[in-house]
């Protein structure tokens, strides 16, 4: 199910968005959804890098596969 939201977009960016939408015969909504979806990959990388840094600094505990298996009573 889709939900409507309100966003403020710079006028120049909106003009550019409309140009792409016209050229590709797509709606603004379609292009915005695709752009957000593509940016999720970037956000995943940022979060992964952050978590790796936390592990390296000793702020997060790392468990071996054996430790996880024992904790879940799989062995």
C-alpha positions in Angstrom: 0.0 0.0 0.0 1.3 3.4 -0.9 1.1 6.4 1.4 1.2 10.1 0.4 3.9 12.3 2.0 4.8 15.9 1.7 8.4 16.9 0.8 10.1 20.2 0.0 12.4 20.0 -3.1 14.6 22.8 -4.4 13.0 24.4 -7.5 16.0 23.6 -9.7 15.9 20.0 -8.7 12.2 19.8 -9.3 12.7 21.3 -12.8 15.3 18.7 -13.5 13.1 15.9 -12.1 10.2 17.0 -14.4 12.6 17.0 -17.4 13.6 13.5 -16.7 10.0 12.4 -16.1 9.0 13.9 -19.4 11.9 12.4 -21.3 11.3 9.0 -19.9 7.5 9.2 -19.9 7.4 8.4 -16.2 5.9 10.2 -13.2 7.7 12.2 -10.6 6.6 9.6 -8.1 8.1 6.7 -10.1 11.5 8.5 -10.4 11.6 9.5 -6.8 10.8 6.0 -5.6 13.5 4.6 -7.9 16.0 7.2 -6.6 15.2 6.4 -3.0 15.5 2.7 -3.6 18.9 3.1 -5.3 20.1 5.2 -2.4 19.2 2.5 0.1 22.2 0.6 -1.2 24.5 3.5 -0.3 22.9 3.8 3.1 23.5 0.1 3.7 27.2 0.6 2.9 27.4 3.5 5.2 25.9 1.5 8.1 28.1 -1.5 7.4 31.2 0.7 7.5 30.1 2.2 10.7 29.5 -1.1 12.3 32.9 -2.4 11.2 34.5 0.7 12.7 32.6 0.0 16.0 33.9 -3.6 16.0 37.5 -2.4 15.3 37.3 0.0 18.2 36.0 -2.7 20.5 32.6 -1.1 21.0 30.7 -4.2 19.6 31.3 -7.8 20.5 31.9 -10.3 17.8 30.7 -13.9 18.2 32.0 -17.0 16.4 29.7 -19.4 14.6 30.3 -21.9 17.3 29.4 -19.5 20.0 26.1 -18.6 18.3 25.3 -22.3 17.7 25.9 -23.1 21.4 23.8 -20.1 22.5 20.9 -21.4 20.3 21.4 -25.0 21.5 22.2 -26.2 17.9 25.1 -28.3 19.0 
